Structure formats: C-alpha cells, structure tokens
Amino acid sequence: MTNAIESHYSNAGIIERVMAALGPGGEISLEALAPMDHFHGRGLAATRDLAALLDPRPGEHLLDLGCGIGGPARWFAAHFGCRVTGIDLTADYCDAAEALTEATGQTDEVRIIQGNALETPFEDGSFDRAYSQNVAMNIADKQAFYREALRVLKPGGALALSNLGEGPNGPPYYPTPWAASAETSFLVSLEQTRADLLASGFEIQSLEDATSRVRPRVIKTLERFEAEGFPKHSVSVVLGEQFKDLQLNSMRSTRDGRTAMIEALARKPND
C-alpha cells in the first residue's frame, strides 16, 4: 500500500518546473512560491486556517506530518518564529522541499525528513505541536497515525488536523489528487475521526465539520478554473499538468457533497 501511495505522488522535475514558472531571475520568496507550494487543500488559505487552529508560539518545535514540498513548514517558521520538521513519504517532494528551503534561506529553521508518518524516526516527546493537512485520506489505520503523533508530542502538546472526510452524497469523483481509485482512499466521517482520536489517547479540544464554511470558496475557485483555466502559478506546476483534472474532481466532490472538510484540535494529556 505504501508503495502504491508513493508511486501515485512521485513526480520528477518539480524544482525545474517551479523555476520555469518563476521566470528568469524570478524571486524565490515565500510569497512567490505560495501559489505553488501550499498544495494541500485550499492552498495558503488552508494553511492560515490551520495556523489559527494550532496557535503556535515563537521558539516552539513543530512537526508537519505529510509536508509535501515544504510550503506550510517554511510559512510557519517565518510567521511564528518556530522550528519546523517536516516528514513526507515521497522522495521527489522531500528533494524539492530541501532545495526550496535552501533557496529561501531557512535551513536553520526547517528540516525535511523522508519517511513514513506511521513510523517516524523521532524520539518520544520531541515536539511542542504538530499538524497535518489532507494526509489522513491515504491512511487506512488512522489510530496508528494518531498514536504516532501522540508519541512524539510533549505532554500537553497539540495536534491540528485539516482532513477531507466522507461526504453524505456518495464517494468522491476519482481519480483525485490523493488517490487514483477507492483502493488507496480512506475517507471517514467526523464521528469516526472523533472515535479514532479518543481511542489513540488524545483529548479533543475542538472538532468541526467546516464544509459549509469552505464550500463557497471552493465553488468560486472551481467556477473560475472551469471558465478561465488554471493560473500560471498554481499547484499544477508542482503536481504536473495531468493533475489539473484530478484537482477539478476534488473541487467538484466538495461542491456535490461527496467530501467534507474536517478540522480538529487535539491535545496530548499532561503527565
């Protein structure tokens, strides 16, 4: 299963495409990269929503579970004065994340590790806070995912989640950005998310079906993309031209109630 998921995401030439999109002498900054390197969910807007939920503090050490090419990790480090460690299964993403982090001058604040979020190489109690955006959809054993996050958090540490979940109107339209078929897609309901977090040992601080808040923005973006095509600087630069149709499927699934947006803040109990 792990190999199938990594194969789905593997995508060579990311740095070359990003540099070509920026153009000759293009500025490599957080602002210039943002339309391309925040590709989980709704881009930078989703990262901002997650930051408001997580509420990180200067000097803290954060863990990004499923960091992609590192856009959110670099953004958190720059905006909150944190150190961030990102882990991702896909080698192509990690290579691109390291190169872009060096280009933005953030290698002291952001570290990227290739690995499995269910079996991380970190010691117990390594992180003050952790977050994950649209990663759990590829994980069948969500309790194992949450238990590993619990293990590496310090007592009292928080985990913020922004995950696509099961919608009321049937399965999503495949293929999607996270799965070619239902074989590697594991969407669950808000109530199942609650049960999995509690069973894993977390205390739930908040748990929300944010679909009604998110859907209008998604529909507006979908209508613009259908009418005008994708902008030059978009996630398709990273994911490749073939992913445009997959992203449209994801947005149509949100529009039609085939996925839900689940946001959660959970906390590791104090000793």
MOVENQUI-V106519 format. One record per backbone hydrogen bond with DSSP energy under -0.5 kcal/mol. NH is the residue of the N-H (numbers start at 1). CO is the residue of the C=O. Records with the same first field share a line. If there is no record, write none. Layout:
# MOVENQUI-V106519
NH=CO ; CO
This chain:
# MOVENQUI-V106519
5=1
6=2
7=3
8=4
9=5
10=6
14=11
17=13
18=14
19=15
20=16
21=17
22=18
23=19
26=23
29=27
33=29
34=30
36=33
37=33
38=34
39=37
41=39
43=40
45=42
46=43
47=43
48=44
49=45
50=46
51=47
52=48
53=49
54=50
55=51
59=81
60=57
62=60 ; 83
63=129
64=85
65=63 ; 131
66=64 ; 87
67=64 ; 87
70=67
71=37
74=70
75=71
76=72
77=73
78=74
79=75
80=76
81=77
82=76
83=60
84=109
85=62
86=111
87=64
88=113
91=89
94=90
95=91
96=92
97=93
98=94
99=95
100=96
101=97
102=98
103=99
104=100
105=102
106=101
109=106
110=106
111=84
113=86
115=88 ; 113
119=116
125=151
126=123 ; 152
127=152
128=61
129=61
130=158
131=63
132=160
134=132 ; 162
138=135
139=136
140=138
142=140
145=141
146=142
147=143
148=144
149=145
150=146
151=147
152=148
153=149 ; 150
154=127
156=268
157=154
158=128
159=266
160=130
161=264
162=132
163=262
165=260
166=188
167=258
169=257
170=167
174=172
176=179
177=246
184=181
185=182
186=137
193=189
194=190
195=191
196=192
197=193
198=194
199=195
200=196
201=198
202=197
203=267
205=203 ; 265
206=265
208=263
210=208 ; 261
211=261
213=210
214=210
215=211
216=212
217=214
218=214
219=215
220=216
221=217
222=218
223=219
224=220
225=221
226=222
227=223
228=224
229=225
234=232
237=234
238=235
239=235
240=236
243=240
244=241
246=242
247=243
248=244
249=245
250=246
251=247
252=248
253=249
254=250
255=251
256=252
257=254
258=253
259=253
260=165
262=163 ; 260
263=208 ; 261
264=161
265=206
266=159
267=203
268=157
269=201
